[in-house]
Amino acid sequence: MENEFIPKAIEIVKDAIKADNSGDFDRALSLYKQSFEYFMTGLKYEKNKARKDTILKRVDGYFKRAEELKKYIDEQKNGGGSSKSDGGKKGGSTATKDKKDSKDNDDEETSKLRGALSSAIVSEKPNIQWSDVAGLTSAKEALKETVILPVRFPQLFAGKRKPFKGILLYGPPGTGKSFLAKAVATEADSTFFAVSSADLVSKWQGESEKLVRNLFELGREAGKSIIFIDEVDSLCGSRSEGESDSARRIKTEFLVQMDGVGKGGEAGSLLVLGATNVPWELDSAIRRRFEKRVYIPLPEAAARAYMLKMNVGDTPNVLTEEDYEVLGEKCEGASGADCSVLVREALMMPLRKCQQAKQFIPFKAEDGSPKVKPAERYPNCPKCPPKLSGDAEGSDYTCKSCGAVRMSLWDVPSEQLSVPDVCRGDFEQALGHSHSSVSPEELQRFVEWTKQFGEEGV
């Protein structure tokens, strides 16, 4: 995919320079900040190292100029003098005007921060139903009673009975935590915010905690809403002596906002849904605020079989229900992501059969059109001469017994190729070089943490 962020950043910074040169320093500073967001996002996807270094040098220059402008503007607001090199603005503003300008700037900053968070709102539902999530019955029930029931049956939550306001999904990588969140986004009649550390961490001092506060305020104003924080440990890890003040302030703001979820809106109107692969790295105060902590373990055999079937989908195959059950048993220790990779590998096997085939067998399709399918690389046909069943160079030859024609895939007309259906043997071959991405030692650590702080989500 083409990196569109860098060109957009350059376009914005050009406008910033124009505003800077014309003396509109407030607008210039705002545009510089906006361009930095696009530059930082674009640099994540930039693969060319030389181009990345060039961009970083330019951004460093823009950043220094933005710092100068910020310092100058702050001095003007505090009644300081002006200098031509800094911009040449005249001082002498009244206290009333300063107060009005400060309020306008605060409103403008809030609008800008909310604009940056608008991309976190999921406007199009992912179209993932509860039935698409294999297993995880307890986890689905916990989410339903917190997200769906309060909207559908508000009379169930009377008196002191309130839905949970914080749920943590934790478990090994690839077990379906983010997939569950997508199901929630599809099924819930709520505004869904999907955020990560990149959306909430800013290089500008004090802006990160403002982003956190504005995120929660947006959620409360939207009424029924869900804030999903993926990899929540990257934002709310354990507090330590060596961490930066900025990281500590972000955690403090999270603690304050999660405690105040019920404020400024209907009780239970905002749910914070977190996901992590390393729950033991969470700060203890953050862990406490996630009232319900649900373990998402590796799938059982039945769930693995269901995942294999779902991932195969409508790809032409000859697999039976029994085949899926047997394959599900053979995939022990595999996560949902591992099952997906296994299916992708197995689906490639028919293509490899076509590429490796030395001969193809012609036949008539149901509509009477001529087709060819790859024969076995070494067909068990006693009347085929050795040159057909070996790797020696062949010639235009057709076996009168099995009908195999000596040719390679590249000699077959495109419209005549019939691709073999996926079969159980393809999966068994793929299983020969597939491995689980989760070690037994990692699993044991999750089990121990669950005994102390969590609950099973199977």
GIWO-V496248 format. One record per residue. RES is the residue in one small letter. PSI is psi in whole degrees, 0 to 359 (none if undefined). NEAR is the number of other C-alpha atoms within 12 Angstrom. Layout:
BEGIN
RES PSI NEAR
RES PSI NEAR
END
This chain:
BEGIN
m 136 8
e 137 10
n 104 19
e 354 18
f 320 24
i 310 30
p 322 20
k 319 22
a 318 30
i 320 27
e 317 21
i 320 28
v 331 34
k 317 20
d 324 25
a 318 32
i 320 28
k 313 19
a 322 22
d 312 29
n 330 21
s 356 16
g 4 22
d 76 22
f 327 32
d 313 34
r 322 28
a 315 33
l 318 37
s 318 32
l 321 34
y 313 39
k 317 36
q 320 34
s 325 33
f 323 36
e 316 35
y 320 30
f 313 35
m 320 29
t 317 23
g 323 28
l 334 27
k 327 20
y 357 19
e 121 24
k 334 14
n 114 14
k 319 13
a 316 12
r 321 16
k 317 21
d 319 15
t 316 17
i 318 26
l 322 22
k 317 15
r 317 21
v 324 28
d 320 18
g 316 18
y 321 31
f 319 29
k 319 18
r 322 28
a 321 32
e 319 24
e 316 23
l 318 37
k 318 27
k 316 22
y 314 29
i 320 35
d 320 23
e 320 21
q 320 30
k 329 29
n 9 21
g 18 20
g 170 18
g 175 21
s 154 23
s 150 16
k 323 11
s 332 14
d 346 26
g 338 28
g 27 20
k 145 25
k 140 19
g 200 21
g 17 16
s 149 19
t 162 14
a 325 15
t 317 12
k 319 17
d 318 22
k 319 16
k 317 15
d 321 21
s 319 20
k 318 15
d 319 15
n 322 21
d 317 15
d 319 14
e 320 17
e 318 25
t 317 23
s 320 20
k 316 22
l 318 34
r 327 27
g 322 20
a 330 31
l 347 34
s 332 24
s 343 20
a 345 30
i 123 27
v 104 26
s 328 17
e 125 17
k 140 22
p 350 22
n 46 21
i 117 21
q 165 20
w 324 27
s 341 21
d 345 27
v 114 33
a 131 39
g 215 29
l 43 34
t 314 24
s 318 24
a 317 37
k 319 36
e 320 21
a 320 32
l 323 40
k 316 28
e 341 29
t 328 38
v 314 41
i 311 33
l 317 23
p 332 31
v 315 24
r 320 18
f 72 15
p 337 21
q 343 12
l 336 17
f 77 20
a 157 13
g 231 10
k 358 10
r 109 15
k 147 24
p 158 33
f 147 34
k 359 39
g 123 39
i 131 42
l 124 47
l 121 50
y 155 47
g 178 44
p 159 37
p 142 34
g 15 29
t 357 41
g 20 40
k 310 41
s 328 36
f 320 32
l 319 45
a 323 42
k 323 32
a 321 31
v 316 43
a 326 36
t 315 27
e 333 30
a 138 33
d 63 24
s 161 31
t 129 32
f 121 41
f 124 39
a 110 38
v 159 35
s 181 29
s 328 27
a 331 27
d 338 35
l 350 41
v 127 30
s 150 26
k 345 20
w 128 21
q 129 18
g 349 21
e 331 27
s 313 32
e 330 33
k 323 35
l 317 39
v 313 39
r 317 31
n 327 29
l 312 44
f 323 42
e 320 30
l 318 35
g 318 40
r 321 33
e 332 22
a 353 23
g 235 26
k 115 32
s 159 41
i 130 46
i 114 45
f 121 41
i 106 38
d 145 36
e 54 30
v 339 39
d 334 30
s 338 29
l 330 37
c 44 41
g 172 28
s 136 25
r 137 25
s 168 16
e 329 9
g 356 10
e 160 15
s 160 13
d 325 17
s 314 25
a 320 31
r 321 24
r 324 26
i 315 33
k 319 38
t 317 27
e 320 30
f 315 36
l 315 29
v 315 21
q 321 34
m 330 37
d 333 24
g 24 27
v 325 36
g 355 29
k 148 21
g 16 19
g 177 20
e 139 23
a 132 26
g 11 37
s 342 37
l 125 44
l 132 49
v 119 48
l 117 44
g 153 46
a 139 43
t 152 38
n 350 33
v 72 31
p 333 41
w 348 28
e 354 23
l 145 31
d 142 26
s 325 21
a 323 22
i 318 36
r 319 36
r 326 21
r 338 29
f 92 35
e 327 28
k 122 33
r 110 38
v 124 40
y 127 44
i 96 43
p 180 40
l 146 42
p 149 37
e 174 29
a 315 26
a 319 26
a 322 35
r 318 37
a 319 36
y 319 33
m 318 36
l 315 45
k 318 35
m 321 22
n 330 27
v 320 30
g 228 18
d 16 14
t 132 22
p 125 16
n 167 26
v 27 20
l 140 26
t 171 16
e 322 17
e 320 16
d 315 24
y 320 33
e 316 24
v 316 23
l 324 36
g 322 34
e 322 24
k 343 29
c 24 40
e 135 28
g 356 30
a 142 38
s 176 38
g 320 44
a 322 31
d 320 33
c 321 45
s 317 31
v 319 28
l 316 38
v 317 39
r 322 27
e 316 27
a 324 35
l 341 33
m 346 25
m 315 28
p 326 33
l 320 23
r 327 23
k 319 28
c 319 30
q 324 26
q 347 21
a 137 34
k 344 36
q 155 41
f 146 41
i 121 34
p 148 26
f 170 22
k 130 15
a 172 15
e 329 8
d 5 8
g 357 9
s 147 14
p 135 19
k 160 23
v 145 32
k 149 37
p 134 37
a 170 35
e 151 27
r 323 28
y 83 24
p 143 28
n 67 17
c 111 19
p 340 14
k 353 17
c 130 24
p 161 25
p 328 19
k 339 24
l 326 35
s 359 26
g 193 19
d 6 18
a 156 12
e 134 16
g 186 20
s 182 16
d 98 17
y 138 23
t 125 22
c 127 26
k 345 14
s 302 16
c 347 24
g 7 23
a 136 34
v 129 36
r 114 39
m 168 32
s 172 30
l 323 28
w 349 17
d 351 21
v 128 27
p 136 17
s 316 14
e 350 14
q 348 23
l 129 28
s 116 28
v 132 29
p 147 28
d 153 25
v 136 33
c 173 26
r 325 31
g 326 22
d 319 30
f 319 37
e 326 26
q 319 23
a 325 30
l 335 28
g 335 16
h 33 15
s 144 26
h 151 20
s 143 29
s 1 25
v 128 26
s 157 17
p 327 16
e 320 12
e 317 23
l 320 28
q 325 17
r 322 23
f 320 33
v 316 27
e 320 19
w 324 26
t 320 27
k 329 15
q 321 15
f 340 24
g 198 29
e 152 27
e 142 29
g 23 33
v none 26
END
